Amino acid sequence: MNQDELKRAVGQAAVDYILPHLEKDSIIGVGTGSTANCFIDALAAHKLKFDGAVASSEASAKRLRDHGIEVYDLNSVSGLDFYIDGADEINHQLEMIKGGGAALTREKIVGAVARQFICIADESKLVPVMGKFPLPVEVIPMARSYVARELVKLGGDPVYRTGVVTDNGGHILDVYNLSITQAKELETRINQITGVITNGLFALRPANVLLLGTQDGVKTVKA
Ligand SMILES: O=C(CO)[C@H](O)[C@H](O)COP(=O)(O)O
């Protein structure tokens, strides 16, 4: 199977995972990216079995609506059983780097509300140590240069993702050359820099389950 087929397989596996738990009034947290898109497309076949979704980006909200799935504002929802999303990297503790699609802040917010974070990923995303994928950091635009200098002090090489404005009006710095062995500490430290909206480490709140697409089928991995 090629990478796209693996993404489709984990998208379907996530639907199969949550389907027995869905009720008429269920609202599902939905992530962003090509793997999350596979989940949305597979979910659409079951749209009469649940109420709707909360999306972590305008792009995912549009895809859900195009399938006829109702999209709710997170503020109108008291809780979510599941949040399903991809990752750029994930380690064996199910800590992740996310934000390759610039949706990290809303992903972190919707993920925080959900009782279970289900990560869906093809096997290329599973790594022993995170950091080969540059860590996205969303910043208030006027703070961009200041935050970049502070990130250099932490040993990283930040690069401005030119031309990208997030759904929140933020800018993105992609931080290269971090070898992330203490993910929780680094996530906390970066979030303490004034001007940072959030960073793409999901270690303080890792995934609960990883559905990993491999050549031997989809594997369920728990930390
Ligand atoms: O964090 C994300 C978007 O901000 C995505 O989950 C991450 O970039 C993975 O994307 P893809 O499924 O396209 O590989």
The ligand as a MOL file (V3000), in Angstrom:
LIG
                    3D

  0  0  0     0  0            999 V3000
M  V30 BEGIN CTAB
M  V30 COUNTS 14 13 0 0 0
M  V30 BEGIN ATOM
M  V30 1 O -1.2980 18.9500 12.4830 0
M  V30 2 C -1.8260 18.9010 11.3990 0
M  V30 3 C -2.3600 20.0960 10.7160 0
M  V30 4 O -2.0680 21.2700 11.4060 0
M  V30 5 C -1.9470 17.5920 10.7140 0
M  V30 6 O -2.5610 16.6840 11.5620 0
M  V30 7 C -0.5710 17.0990 10.3780 0
M  V30 8 O 0.0890 18.1000 9.6360 0
M  V30 9 C -0.6290 15.8040 9.5620 0
M  V30 10 O -1.1290 16.0840 8.3060 0
M  V30 11 P -1.2890 14.9610 7.2100 0
M  V30 12 O -2.3610 14.0340 7.6930 0
M  V30 13 O -1.6900 15.7210 5.9700 0
M  V30 14 O 0.0380 14.2630 7.0420 0
M  V30 END ATOM
M  V30 BEGIN BOND
M  V30 1 2 1 2
M  V30 2 1 2 3
M  V30 3 1 2 5
M  V30 4 1 3 4
M  V30 5 1 5 6
M  V30 6 1 5 7
M  V30 7 1 7 8
M  V30 8 1 7 9
M  V30 9 1 9 10
M  V30 10 1 10 11
M  V30 11 2 11 12
M  V30 12 1 11 13
M  V30 13 1 11 14
M  V30 END BOND
M  V30 END CTAB
M  END
